[in-house]
Amino acid sequence: MELHDHGLASDLDMMRRHGFERRQVMRWLLAGAATLPLMSCGGGSDAAGTASGGASTGTAGTETAATPGTGACTVVPEETGGPYPADGTNTNGGSIINVLNQSGVVRGDIRASFNGATGVAAGVPLTIKLQLLNASGGCASLAGYAVYLWHCDREGLYSLYSSGVTAQNYLRGVQETDSAGNLVFTTIFPGCYAGRMPHVHFEVYPSLAKAASAANRLKTSQFTFPMATLNEAYTASGYTASVRNLAQISYATDNVFADGTSLQMATVTGNATDGYVATLVIAVNG
């Protein structure tokens, strides 16, 4: 595998010219917080955050899912980055795999491969909208932070690792938060592979510059989608294996989500024909 000696640093220059412990969850600090659903710093429940088995209308996902600076929020659980992070922390075939040092990794649309690779991941369109909040700072928005996000394709394969897609690096990218702590990724709905509920991985960094090295990450976690959305999304072409695999797993038996999904369940709108919008507020100690 070809290693590249340029990456995030060169992307930043171009822009100028143009401890792992699962489920260390902080609980509510304010009495009566249960009556403030917008301050949960998580997504919707399976009931509230679904596409209801059909088309969803409206502009949900564009609004903020929490009010920064007005209360207490809960830190998203720390989770494993899994065996396919491509952040320089592991190897495949004897070579260190690290997209964080590849030119072009800072991007919003992660469907296509980059830095010389030409593959494009097919699947149901998915827009991911995240907001970062500072749990140790009154839930203020975290501007200028960065998120590295990755997930499998509709076949359940991870670029750079899985047989058949080792020459691709699609469905991976880094984005910087805006002044309100928001960022957006354009991608495809991930498939369900055997043994795991469908999920998206992410790492949070204190700045775009520090996202060039996994040693600087503040949080590694995952989020998932409501069951009704999964069942609907997998009616689309190309997701046949996901239907079978999803029938054999549940949140309760998943090795990451078995102890709860309240902070890692995205709110989803849309449908399998037009695509989906997934929204999640993520609190970290900034």
TORMARVO-560354 format. One record per residue: residue number from 1; y, x, z of N, C-alpha, C in turn. Coordinates in pm, whole numbers. Each point is the difference from the previous one (the first is absolute). Layout:
BEGIN
DOMAR | NUM | Y | X | Z | Y | X | Z | Y | X | Z .
...
# end
This chain:
BEGIN
DOMAR | 1 | -119 | 84 | 0 | 119 | -84 | 0 | 124 | 87 | 0 .
DOMAR | 2 | 93 | -35 | -90 | 120 | 81 | -12 | 92 | -23 | 117 .
DOMAR | 3 | 48 | 105 | 61 | 96 | -10 | 107 | 138 | 28 | -56 .
DOMAR | 4 | 100 | -63 | 54 | 136 | 11 | -53 | 89 | 67 | 103 .
DOMAR | 5 | 87 | 88 | -48 | 86 | 74 | 92 | 139 | -62 | 7 .
DOMAR | 6 | 15 | -122 | -50 | 127 | -69 | 12 | -31 | -142 | 44 .
DOMAR | 7 | 94 | -64 | 63 | -32 | -133 | 51 | 119 | -70 | 58 .
DOMAR | 8 | -11 | -43 | 125 | 104 | -79 | 61 | 132 | 75 | 4 .
DOMAR | 9 | -5 | 130 | 23 | 125 | 77 | 4 | 75 | -8 | -132 .
DOMAR | 10 | -74 | 11 | -113 | 66 | -9 | -129 | 48 | -141 | -28 .
DOMAR | 11 | -74 | -101 | 48 | 46 | -139 | -14 | 131 | -21 | 74 .
DOMAR | 12 | 10 | 55 | 121 | 123 | -14 | 77 | 116 | 69 | -70 .
DOMAR | 13 | -28 | 117 | -60 | 105 | 72 | -70 | 48 | -81 | -120 .
DOMAR | 14 | -95 | -62 | -69 | 35 | -83 | -115 | 84 | -119 | 42 .
DOMAR | 15 | -32 | -59 | 114 | 75 | -115 | 49 | 141 | 41 | 38 .
DOMAR | 16 | 18 | 123 | 47 | 136 | 46 | 33 | 82 | 14 | -128 .
DOMAR | 17 | -69 | 50 | -103 | 73 | 17 | -125 | 25 | -136 | -62 .
DOMAR | 18 | -96 | -92 | 14 | 30 | -132 | -47 | 23 | -73 | 135 .
DOMAR | 19 | -2350 | 146 | 2480 | -61 | -26 | 127 | -70 | -137 | 5 .
DOMAR | 20 | -80 | -16 | -47 | -73 | -126 | -23 | -56 | -68 | 126 .
DOMAR | 21 | 51 | -124 | 29 | -60 | -88 | 101 | 14 | -140 | -53 .
DOMAR | 22 | -112 | -67 | -31 | 4 | -135 | -54 | 51 | -98 | 103 .
DOMAR | 23 | 79 | -93 | -53 | 42 | -116 | 78 | 74 | 34 | 128 .
DOMAR | 24 | 93 | 96 | -4 | 89 | 20 | 113 | 118 | -94 | -22 .
DOMAR | 25 | -21 | -122 | 39 | 97 | -104 | -33 | 90 | -31 | 120 .
DOMAR | 26 | 130 | 12 | -17 | 96 | -41 | 101 | 11 | -152 | -3 .
DOMAR | 27 | -15 | -65 | 114 | 10 | -145 | 7 | 146 | -41 | 26 .
DOMAR | 28 | 22 | -130 | -5 | 136 | -52 | 15 | 64 | 48 | 130 .
DOMAR | 29 | 126 | 35 | -9 | 75 | 45 | 116 | 87 | -112 | 59 .
DOMAR | 30 | 18 | -103 | -75 | 86 | -108 | 46 | -81 | -126 | 28 .
DOMAR | 31 | 28 | -67 | 109 | -69 | -126 | 31 | 38 | -103 | -104 .
DOMAR | 32 | -98 | -82 | -34 | 26 | -105 | -98 | 4 | 49 | -142 .
DOMAR | 33 | -45 | 122 | -26 | 9 | 54 | -136 | -84 | -80 | -97 .
DOMAR | 34 | -100 | -69 | 50 | -86 | -78 | -89 | 76 | -111 | -71 .
DOMAR | 35 | 116 | -36 | 53 | 79 | -104 | -64 | 92 | 56 | -106 .
DOMAR | 36 | -9 | 131 | -26 | 85 | 64 | -98 | -85 | 61 | -111 .
DOMAR | 37 | -57 | -78 | -89 | -94 | 53 | -99 | 62 | 101 | -94 .
DOMAR | 38 | 129 | -9 | -25 | 62 | 95 | -91 | 11 | 138 | 60 .
DOMAR | 39 | -26 | 14 | 128 | 10 | 130 | 62 | -135 | 64 | 25 .
DOMAR | 40 | -103 | -52 | -62 | -134 | 53 | 26 | -23 | 133 | -67 .
DOMAR | 41 | 85 | 34 | -97 | -15 | 124 | -75 | -134 | 9 | -69 .
DOMAR | 42 | -59 | -114 | -29 | -123 | -5 | -77 | 15 | -102 | -110 .
DOMAR | 43 | -109 | -25 | -72 | 5 | -98 | -106 | -44 | -135 | 52 .
DOMAR | 44 | -38 | -87 | -96 | -42 | -133 | 38 | -143 | -3 | 43 .
DOMAR | 45 | -40 | -109 | 61 | -140 | -20 | 35 | -75 | -43 | -124 .
DOMAR | 46 | -132 | -17 | 13 | -80 | -43 | -113 | 46 | -136 | -50 .
DOMAR | 47 | 48 | -83 | 91 | 45 | -131 | -42 | 139 | 5 | -59 .
DOMAR | 48 | 90 | 74 | 65 | 139 | -2 | -42 | 28 | 92 | -117 .
DOMAR | 49 | -82 | 100 | -22 | 33 | 99 | -100 | -87 | -6 | -123 .
DOMAR | 50 | -52 | -118 | -38 | -90 | -9 | -113 | 69 | -59 | -121 .
DOMAR | 51 | -72 | 10 | -111 | 46 | -64 | -122 | -61 | -139 | -13 .
DOMAR | 52 | -69 | -46 | 102 | -54 | -135 | 10 | -94 | -35 | -113 .
DOMAR | 53 | -64 | 99 | -57 | -98 | -25 | -103 | 60 | -44 | -132 .
DOMAR | 54 | 131 | 4 | -14 | 62 | -41 | -125 | 135 | 66 | -14 .
DOMAR | 55 | 76 | -46 | -96 | 129 | 61 | -27 | 95 | -24 | 115 .
DOMAR | 56 | 76 | 102 | 33 | 103 | -12 | 102 | 134 | 16 | -67 .
DOMAR | 57 | 97 | -76 | 43 | 132 | 6 | -61 | 101 | 45 | 101 .
DOMAR | 58 | 123 | 19 | -46 | 107 | 41 | 90 | 23 | 150 | -6 .
DOMAR | 59 | 82 | 51 | 92 | 41 | 140 | -1 | -43 | 71 | 126 .
DOMAR | 60 | -105 | -48 | 65 | -49 | 67 | 120 | -33 | 143 | -31 .
DOMAR | 61 | 29 | 88 | 95 | -21 | 141 | -20 | 130 | 73 | -24 .
DOMAR | 62 | 107 | -74 | -34 | 129 | 64 | -19 | 80 | 1 | 129 .
DOMAR | 63 | -37 | -86 | 94 | 72 | -3 | 125 | -57 | 104 | 97 .
DOMAR | 64 | 77 | 35 | 102 | -45 | 95 | 100 | -92 | -70 | 99 .
DOMAR | 65 | -112 | 61 | 31 | -98 | -62 | 88 | 27 | 29 | 147 .
DOMAR | 66 | 102 | 73 | 30 | 40 | 25 | 138 | 149 | 28 | 2 .
DOMAR | 67 | 61 | -20 | 114 | 143 | 23 | 12 | 25 | 133 | 70 .
DOMAR | 68 | 44 | 102 | -73 | 18 | 132 | 61 | 100 | -1 | 113 .
DOMAR | 69 | -29 | 78 | 101 | 95 | 25 | 107 | 22 | -113 | 97 .
DOMAR | 70 | -90 | -99 | 4 | 25 | -115 | 86 | -110 | -27 | 101 .
DOMAR | 71 | -90 | 95 | 24 | -105 | -26 | 98 | -103 | 109 | 2 .
DOMAR | 72 | -122 | -36 | 38 | -109 | 95 | 7 | -99 | -29 | -111 .
DOMAR | 73 | -61 | 105 | -53 | -103 | -18 | -101 | -117 | 92 | 33 .
DOMAR | 74 | -112 | -26 | -63 | -125 | 66 | 35 | -35 | 106 | -104 .
DOMAR | 75 | -33 | 118 | 46 | -36 | 109 | -90 | -129 | -34 | -74 .
DOMAR | 76 | 0 | 20 | -131 | -119 | -25 | -79 | -111 | 95 | 47 .
DOMAR | 77 | -124 | -46 | 6 | -109 | 85 | 48 | -21 | 123 | -87 .
DOMAR | 78 | -39 | 107 | 63 | -42 | 120 | -73 | -141 | -24 | -52 .
DOMAR | 79 | -21 | 33 | -129 | -132 | -18 | -61 | -38 | 127 | -77 .
DOMAR | 80 | -125 | 8 | -34 | -46 | 112 | -80 | 58 | -5 | -141 .
DOMAR | 81 | 31 | 117 | -55 | 42 | 8 | -139 | -118 | -9 | -95 .
DOMAR | 82 | -122 | 1 | 55 | -119 | -10 | -82 | -30 | 129 | -75 .
DOMAR | 83 | -101 | -3 | -84 | -42 | 122 | -70 | 75 | 29 | -130 .
DOMAR | 84 | 97 | -87 | -37 | 63 | 15 | -131 | 153 | 8 | 6 .
DOMAR | 85 | 58 | 73 | 95 | 146 | -4 | 16 | 78 | 77 | -106 .
DOMAR | 86 | -57 | 107 | -55 | 68 | 84 | -100 | 136 | 46 | 50 .
DOMAR | 87 | 8 | 32 | 128 | 125 | 46 | 60 | -8 | 145 | 47 .
DOMAR | 88 | -104 | 70 | -47 | -16 | 139 | 37 | -84 | 24 | 124 .
DOMAR | 89 | -55 | -106 | 57 | -76 | 14 | 125 | -150 | 11 | -22 .
DOMAR | 90 | -46 | -17 | -126 | -143 | 16 | -25 | -22 | 52 | -141 .
DOMAR | 91 | -125 | 22 | -34 | -34 | 55 | -131 | -98 | -90 | -71 .
DOMAR | 92 | -12 | 20 | -129 | -102 | -66 | -80 | -43 | 99 | -108 .
DOMAR | 93 | -130 | 26 | -6 | -49 | 98 | -95 | 48 | 141 | 29 .
DOMAR | 94 | 29 | 26 | 127 | 42 | 133 | 40 | 147 | 29 | -15 .
DOMAR | 95 | 78 | -96 | -49 | 144 | 19 | -18 | 78 | -94 | 91 .
DOMAR | 96 | 110 | 51 | 56 | 89 | -84 | 79 | 69 | -99 | -93 .
DOMAR | 97 | 1 | -124 | 38 | 64 | -104 | -81 | 129 | -43 | 68 .
DOMAR | 98 | 112 | 15 | -70 | 129 | -31 | 60 | 97 | -49 | -107 .
DOMAR | 99 | 25 | -132 | -2 | 99 | -52 | -94 | 142 | 17 | 51 .
DOMAR | 100 | 14 | 29 | 129 | 133 | 13 | 57 | 75 | 120 | -55 .
DOMAR | 101 | -72 | 94 | -61 | 68 | 114 | -60 | 1 | -8 | -153 .
DOMAR | 102 | -24 | -119 | -54 | 1 | -19 | -145 | 129 | -68 | -45 .
DOMAR | 103 | 56 | 49 | -108 | 122 | -58 | -55 | -25 | -143 | -45 .
DOMAR | 104 | 88 | -90 | 37 | -10 | -140 | -40 | -59 | -91 | 103 .
DOMAR | 105 | -41 | 55 | 116 | -63 | -84 | 102 | 100 | -97 | 63 .
DOMAR | 106 | 128 | 32 | -2 | 102 | -91 | 53 | 29 | -105 | -106 .
DOMAR | 107 | -52 | -120 | 21 | 12 | -104 | -101 | -31 | -135 | 62 .
DOMAR | 108 | 52 | -105 | -64 | -24 | -134 | 48 | -120 | -65 | -64 .
DOMAR | 109 | -19 | 22 | -130 | -112 | -58 | -73 | -114 | 102 | 1 .
DOMAR | 110 | -108 | -31 | 70 | -109 | 96 | 17 | -123 | -36 | -84 .
DOMAR | 111 | 14 | -88 | -96 | -115 | -43 | -79 | -50 | 108 | -95 .
DOMAR | 112 | 89 | 83 | -49 | -39 | 104 | -95 | -18 | 134 | 70 .
DOMAR | 113 | -85 | 85 | -57 | -11 | 138 | 47 | 126 | 75 | -41 .
DOMAR | 114 | 20 | 119 | 56 | 123 | 75 | -22 | -30 | 149 | -6 .
DOMAR | 115 | 104 | 77 | -27 | -10 | 146 | -2 | -107 | 50 | -97 .
DOMAR | 116 | -4 | -62 | -119 | -93 | 43 | -103 | -120 | -89 | -18 .
DOMAR | 117 | -42 | -73 | 103 | -110 | -96 | -13 | 54 | -127 | -66 .
DOMAR | 118 | -85 | -70 | -76 | 51 | -110 | -82 | -63 | -136 | 27 .
DOMAR | 119 | -93 | -10 | 93 | -67 | -127 | 26 | 91 | -102 | 64 .
DOMAR | 120 | -30 | -127 | -21 | 74 | -111 | 61 | -100 | -95 | 65 .
DOMAR | 121 | 22 | -34 | 124 | -90 | -90 | 72 | 25 | -144 | -41 .
DOMAR | 122 | -106 | -69 | -41 | 11 | -141 | -38 | -30 | -88 | 120 .
DOMAR | 123 | 56 | -120 | -1 | -27 | -93 | 108 | 111 | -101 | 17 .
DOMAR | 124 | -18 | -92 | 93 | 101 | -102 | 31 | 125 | 69 | 55 .
DOMAR | 125 | 117 | -30 | -55 | 123 | 65 | 49 | 24 | -29 | 149 .
DOMAR | 126 | 46 | 102 | 70 | 30 | -12 | 142 | 128 | 76 | 30 .
DOMAR | 127 | 95 | -66 | 62 | 121 | 64 | 51 | -13 | 11 | 151 .
DOMAR | 128 | 16 | 121 | 51 | -9 | 23 | 145 | 140 | 30 | 52 .
DOMAR | 129 | 46 | -83 | 94 | 132 | 18 | 61 | -18 | 34 | 148 .
DOMAR | 130 | 44 | 118 | 38 | -12 | 46 | 138 | 137 | 22 | 61 .
DOMAR | 131 | 10 | -23 | 130 | 120 | 35 | 75 | -41 | 80 | 122 .
DOMAR | 132 | 66 | 112 | 22 | -28 | 84 | 116 | 104 | -24 | 108 .
DOMAR | 133 | -50 | -20 | 124 | 87 | -19 | 115 | -31 | 105 | 107 .
DOMAR | 134 | 98 | 28 | 81 | -13 | 100 | 107 | -35 | -71 | 131 .
DOMAR | 135 | -127 | 4 | 39 | -45 | -69 | 121 | 63 | 60 | 125 .
DOMAR | 136 | 34 | 128 | -5 | 59 | 65 | 117 | 153 | -3 | -5 .
DOMAR | 137 | 54 | -70 | -97 | 145 | -9 | -14 | 48 | -140 | -25 .
DOMAR | 138 | -50 | -96 | 77 | 47 | -137 | -12 | -35 | -68 | -130 .
DOMAR | 139 | -105 | 47 | -66 | -43 | -57 | -128 | 104 | 15 | -110 .
DOMAR | 140 | 80 | 104 | 10 | 99 | 27 | -105 | -72 | 42 | -128 .
DOMAR | 141 | 62 | -27 | -112 | -56 | 40 | -128 | -5 | 152 | -11 .
DOMAR | 142 | -106 | 50 | -60 | -16 | 144 | -19 | 36 | 36 | -144 .
DOMAR | 143 | 125 | 34 | -20 | 48 | 40 | -132 | -32 | 146 | -26 .
DOMAR | 144 | -31 | 31 | -126 | -26 | 138 | -38 | -135 | 53 | 41 .
DOMAR | 145 | -88 | -86 | 48 | -138 | 39 | 28 | -81 | -12 | -131 .
DOMAR | 146 | -124 | 41 | 4 | -81 | -5 | -122 | -140 | -51 | 32 .
DOMAR | 147 | -59 | -64 | -98 | -138 | -49 | 12 | -80 | 51 | -119 .
DOMAR | 148 | -113 | 62 | 29 | -99 | 32 | -102 | -106 | -108 | 7 .
DOMAR | 149 | -27 | -65 | -112 | -92 | -114 | -5 | -107 | 24 | -106 .
DOMAR | 150 | -125 | -39 | 32 | -108 | 12 | -97 | -106 | -106 | 26 .
DOMAR | 151 | -75 | -34 | -104 | -111 | -95 | 15 | -94 | 12 | -119 .
DOMAR | 152 | -114 | -67 | 7 | -98 | 5 | -108 | 40 | -91 | -115 .
DOMAR | 153 | -67 | 17 | -115 | 27 | -85 | -114 | -85 | -128 | 8 .
DOMAR | 154 | 2 | -80 | -105 | -72 | -129 | 8 | -151 | 18 | 1 .
DOMAR | 155 | -46 | 118 | -38 | -142 | 31 | 5 | -41 | 57 | 135 .
DOMAR | 156 | 97 | 18 | 90 | -29 | 59 | 131 | -3 | 151 | -3 .
DOMAR | 157 | 54 | 62 | -106 | -2 | 145 | -16 | 134 | 61 | 39 .
DOMAR | 158 | -5 | 120 | 59 | 121 | 73 | 37 | 25 | 113 | -99 .
DOMAR | 159 | 119 | 1 | -59 | 35 | 108 | -92 | -14 | 135 | 69 .
DOMAR | 160 | -35 | 101 | -78 | -18 | 139 | 44 | -131 | 25 | 73 .
DOMAR | 161 | -69 | -104 | 43 | -122 | 16 | 78 | -122 | -68 | -62 .
DOMAR | 162 | 13 | -124 | -41 | -115 | -80 | -44 | -45 | 39 | -140 .
DOMAR | 163 | -130 | -4 | -21 | -56 | 34 | -130 | 62 | -86 | -109 .
DOMAR | 164 | 45 | 64 | -106 | 62 | -71 | -111 | 151 | 0 | 4 .
DOMAR | 165 | 60 | 26 | 116 | 147 | -2 | 9 | 53 | 126 | 69 .
DOMAR | 166 | -79 | 106 | 2 | 46 | 124 | 65 | 115 | 66 | -75 .
DOMAR | 167 | 16 | -32 | -128 | 110 | 57 | -79 | 127 | -84 | 10 .
DOMAR | 168 | -6 | -109 | 73 | 115 | -89 | 16 | 61 | 13 | 140 .
DOMAR | 169 | 127 | -32 | 11 | 65 | -2 | 133 | 82 | -127 | 19 .
DOMAR | 170 | -40 | -107 | -72 | 73 | -125 | 15 | -23 | -65 | 136 .
DOMAR | 171 | 81 | -102 | 27 | -4 | -77 | 125 | 30 | 89 | 120 .
DOMAR | 172 | 92 | 94 | -21 | 51 | 87 | 106 | 147 | 24 | -28 .
DOMAR | 173 | 82 | -4 | 105 | 142 | 27 | -19 | 76 | 6 | 130 .
DOMAR | 174 | 119 | 54 | -7 | 89 | 16 | 115 | 131 | -72 | -30 .
DOMAR | 175 | 52 | -70 | 99 | 130 | -65 | -12 | 83 | 26 | 125 .
DOMAR | 176 | 132 | 4 | -17 | 94 | 17 | 110 | 59 | -134 | 38 .
DOMAR | 177 | 18 | -25 | 129 | 59 | -126 | 45 | 150 | -2 | -26 .
DOMAR | 178 | 52 | -120 | -27 | 143 | -16 | -21 | 71 | -17 | 134 .
DOMAR | 179 | 126 | -39 | -4 | 80 | -10 | 123 | -52 | -104 | 97 .
DOMAR | 180 | -79 | -96 | -49 | -59 | -103 | 86 | -145 | 30 | 35 .
DOMAR | 181 | -47 | 118 | -37 | -138 | 38 | 31 | -102 | -55 | -98 .
DOMAR | 182 | 46 | -53 | -113 | -90 | -64 | -95 | -42 | 94 | -113 .
DOMAR | 183 | -118 | -25 | -54 | -45 | 67 | -122 | -99 | -91 | -71 .
DOMAR | 184 | -21 | 27 | -129 | -85 | -87 | -82 | -90 | 84 | -89 .
DOMAR | 185 | -127 | -39 | -7 | -95 | 60 | -93 | -49 | -108 | -96 .
DOMAR | 186 | -14 | 36 | -127 | -62 | -85 | -100 | -138 | 56 | -29 .
DOMAR | 187 | -104 | -83 | 14 | -136 | 50 | -12 | -92 | -112 | -50 .
DOMAR | 188 | -129 | 16 | 23 | -97 | -106 | -33 | -75 | -37 | 128 .
DOMAR | 189 | -55 | -120 | 1 | -72 | -45 | 118 | -127 | 83 | 15 .
DOMAR | 190 | -21 | 62 | 117 | -117 | 87 | 16 | -130 | -80 | 5 .
DOMAR | 191 | -107 | 62 | -45 | -131 | -62 | 7 | -60 | 13 | 138 .
DOMAR | 192 | -117 | -61 | 17 | -76 | 10 | 124 | -126 | 78 | -29 .
DOMAR | 193 | -15 | 115 | 63 | -123 | 77 | -17 | -91 | -22 | 120 .
DOMAR | 194 | -126 | 36 | -15 | -101 | -30 | 102 | 35 | 62 | 134 .
DOMAR | 195 | -3 | -82 | 105 | 17 | 50 | 136 | 139 | -5 | 57 .
DOMAR | 196 | 101 | -37 | -80 | 137 | -7 | 51 | 69 | -126 | -48 .
DOMAR | 197 | 81 | -59 | 87 | 91 | -104 | -45 | 106 | 65 | -90 .
DOMAR | 198 | 49 | -73 | -98 | 105 | 55 | -86 | 119 | 47 | 84 .
DOMAR | 199 | 59 | 112 | -40 | 106 | 59 | 83 | 85 | 95 | -82 .
DOMAR | 200 | 114 | 33 | 56 | 92 | 99 | -57 | 30 | 102 | 108 .
DOMAR | 201 | -7 | 128 | -35 | 31 | 109 | 92 | 148 | 39 | -12 .
DOMAR | 202 | 57 | 47 | 110 | 136 | 55 | -9 | 23 | 101 | 112 .
DOMAR | 203 | 91 | 92 | -29 | 49 | 98 | 98 | 151 | -10 | 5 .
DOMAR | 204 | 55 | 9 | 121 | 145 | -8 | 19 | 53 | 140 | 34 .
DOMAR | 205 | 110 | 37 | -66 | 62 | 130 | 19 | 147 | -17 | 41 .
DOMAR | 206 | 54 | 97 | 74 | 139 | -14 | 47 | 105 | 18 | -108 .
DOMAR | 207 | -38 | 54 | -115 | 94 | 15 | -111 | -79 | 23 | -128 .
DOMAR | 208 | 67 | -14 | -113 | -65 | 25 | -128 | -39 | 147 | -13 .
DOMAR | 209 | 86 | 88 | 46 | -29 | 144 | -8 | -124 | 36 | 81 .
DOMAR | 210 | -15 | -60 | 118 | -114 | 32 | 85 | -129 | -65 | -48 .
DOMAR | 211 | 12 | -94 | -94 | -120 | -61 | -56 | -75 | 94 | -93 .
DOMAR | 212 | 50 | 120 | -19 | -68 | 99 | -82 | -119 | 61 | 72 .
DOMAR | 213 | -12 | -23 | 130 | -111 | 57 | 77 | -55 | -103 | 98 .
DOMAR | 214 | -132 | -20 | -4 | -63 | -96 | 91 | 17 | 39 | 146 .
DOMAR | 215 | 30 | 126 | 28 | 20 | 44 | 137 | 119 | -70 | 65 .
DOMAR | 216 | 89 | -57 | -81 | 121 | -63 | 51 | -14 | -150 | 21 .
DOMAR | 217 | -115 | -57 | -28 | -12 | -146 | 7 | 12 | -50 | 144 .
DOMAR | 218 | 69 | -113 | 15 | 20 | -62 | 131 | -109 | -102 | 31 .
DOMAR | 219 | -54 | -61 | -103 | -96 | -108 | 19 | -89 | -9 | -123 .
DOMAR | 220 | -128 | -23 | 24 | -95 | -32 | -107 | -62 | -133 | 35 .
DOMAR | 221 | 1 | -93 | -94 | -56 | -131 | 31 | -47 | -69 | -128 .
DOMAR | 222 | -38 | -126 | 13 | -50 | -81 | -111 | 47 | -143 | 19 .
DOMAR | 223 | 10 | -74 | -109 | 21 | -145 | 13 | -92 | -73 | -96 .
DOMAR | 224 | -15 | -131 | 25 | -93 | -81 | -77 | 66 | -130 | -43 .
DOMAR | 225 | -80 | -92 | -54 | 51 | -123 | -60 | -76 | -121 | 53 .
DOMAR | 226 | 62 | -116 | 2 | -68 | -121 | 48 | -124 | -32 | -83 .
DOMAR | 227 | -100 | -57 | 64 | -126 | -29 | -67 | 18 | -95 | -118 .
DOMAR | 228 | 86 | -100 | 15 | 22 | -94 | -110 | 56 | 71 | -122 .
DOMAR | 229 | 88 | 96 | 23 | 55 | 78 | -111 | -109 | 83 | -66 .
DOMAR | 230 | -85 | 64 | 80 | -108 | 81 | -55 | -93 | -84 | -87 .
DOMAR | 231 | -38 | -115 | 51 | -91 | -86 | -75 | 61 | -44 | -133 .
DOMAR | 232 | 130 | -26 | 1 | 67 | -42 | -123 | 18 | 117 | -95 .
DOMAR | 233 | 45 | 114 | 51 | 26 | 116 | -85 | -125 | 45 | -74 .
DOMAR | 234 | -115 | -11 | 68 | -123 | 52 | -58 | -64 | -95 | -101 .
DOMAR | 235 | 67 | -111 | -30 | -43 | -83 | -112 | 48 | 57 | -132 .
DOMAR | 236 | 90 | 97 | 6 | 56 | 60 | -121 | -100 | 93 | -66 .
DOMAR | 237 | 20 | 26 | -127 | -88 | 87 | -77 | 0 | 141 | 59 .
DOMAR | 238 | -119 | 60 | 6 | -13 | 137 | 47 | -34 | 14 | 146 .
DOMAR | 239 | -4 | -110 | 74 | -24 | 5 | 145 | -136 | -56 | 40 .
DOMAR | 240 | -94 | -6 | -93 | -131 | -59 | 29 | -70 | 67 | 118 .
DOMAR | 241 | 3 | 135 | 2 | -66 | 71 | 110 | 67 | -30 | 133 .
DOMAR | 242 | 131 | -25 | -2 | 73 | -29 | 124 | -46 | -131 | 62 .
DOMAR | 243 | -34 | -97 | -82 | -49 | -129 | 51 | -128 | 24 | 80 .
DOMAR | 244 | -90 | 76 | -55 | -128 | 30 | 66 | 22 | 80 | 128 .
DOMAR | 245 | 84 | 103 | -8 | 21 | 87 | 117 | 74 | -73 | 112 .
DOMAR | 246 | 96 | -85 | -36 | 76 | -74 | 102 | -90 | -96 | 77 .
DOMAR | 247 | -99 | -55 | -67 | -92 | -95 | 65 | -85 | 67 | 107 .
DOMAR | 248 | -4 | 133 | 0 | -86 | 73 | 93 | 78 | 68 | 112 .
DOMAR | 249 | 129 | -27 | 12 | 83 | 65 | 102 | 99 | -103 | 55 .
DOMAR | 250 | 58 | 29 | 114 | 102 | -87 | 58 | 95 | 86 | 81 .
DOMAR | 251 | 113 | -58 | 40 | 91 | 74 | 88 | -72 | 39 | 129 .
DOMAR | 252 | -84 | -89 | 49 | -68 | 24 | 127 | -100 | 113 | -6 .
DOMAR | 253 | -54 | 27 | -118 | -100 | 107 | -13 | 56 | 125 | -67 .
DOMAR | 254 | 123 | -5 | -44 | 64 | 116 | -63 | 27 | 107 | 105 .
DOMAR | 255 | -24 | 126 | -34 | 14 | 106 | 100 | 144 | 36 | 33 .
DOMAR | 256 | 96 | -58 | -71 | 142 | 21 | 33 | 62 | -126 | 59 .
DOMAR | 257 | -27 | -114 | -59 | 68 | -124 | 40 | -77 | -84 | 102 .
DOMAR | 258 | -114 | 49 | 49 | -82 | -79 | 91 | 74 | -34 | 129 .
DOMAR | 259 | 94 | 84 | 42 | 70 | -29 | 125 | 132 | -71 | -22 .
DOMAR | 260 | 19 | -61 | -116 | 117 | -82 | -23 | 79 | 42 | -123 .
DOMAR | 261 | 70 | -97 | -59 | 78 | 26 | -121 | 145 | -47 | 13 .
DOMAR | 262 | 42 | -40 | 119 | 130 | -65 | 13 | 115 | 86 | -49 .
DOMAR | 263 | -9 | 131 | 17 | 108 | 89 | -42 | -25 | 60 | -138 .
DOMAR | 264 | -114 | -33 | -59 | -38 | 62 | -126 | -38 | -101 | -108 .
DOMAR | 265 | 36 | -125 | 24 | -28 | -106 | -96 | 128 | -30 | -79 .
DOMAR | 266 | 0 | 35 | -126 | 117 | -26 | -83 | 17 | -149 | -24 .
DOMAR | 267 | 123 | -42 | -13 | 31 | -135 | -46 | 0 | 4 | -152 .
DOMAR | 268 | -72 | -91 | -63 | -19 | 6 | -145 | 41 | -131 | -65 .
DOMAR | 269 | 72 | 11 | -111 | 31 | -116 | -84 | -44 | 33 | -143 .
DOMAR | 270 | -13 | -104 | -81 | -36 | 21 | -140 | -134 | -58 | -35 .
DOMAR | 271 | -57 | 46 | -111 | -128 | -49 | -46 | -66 | 104 | -89 .
DOMAR | 272 | -127 | -22 | -33 | -78 | 98 | -74 | 42 | 12 | -145 .
DOMAR | 273 | 74 | -97 | -51 | 46 | 4 | -139 | 130 | 77 | -13 .
DOMAR | 274 | 97 | -32 | 85 | 132 | 61 | -10 | 15 | 125 | 87 .
DOMAR | 275 | -89 | 17 | 95 | 9 | 113 | 91 | 46 | -42 | 138 .
DOMAR | 276 | 1 | 97 | 89 | 29 | -26 | 141 | 113 | 89 | 51 .
DOMAR | 277 | 63 | -48 | 107 | 96 | 79 | 77 | -50 | 7 | 143 .
DOMAR | 278 | -23 | 119 | 50 | -46 | 21 | 136 | 113 | 63 | 80 .
DOMAR | 279 | 31 | -58 | 115 | 111 | 45 | 83 | -50 | 35 | 140 .
DOMAR | 280 | 45 | 114 | 53 | -41 | 41 | 133 | 112 | 80 | 65 .
DOMAR | 281 | 27 | -29 | 128 | 92 | 80 | 80 | -82 | 94 | 84 .
DOMAR | 282 | 35 | 127 | -1 | -75 | 104 | 68 | 89 | 69 | 103 .
DOMAR | 283 | -39 | -4 | 126 | 76 | 66 | 105 | -67 | 131 | 38 .
DOMAR | 284 | 79 | 105 | 9 | -48 | 130 | 46 | 101 | 53 | 102 .
DOMAR | 285 | -38 | 102 | 72 | 94 | 65 | 90 | 77 | 105 | -79 .
DOMAR | 286 | 123 | -36 | -35 | 83 | 89 | -81 | 71 | 101 | 83 .
# end
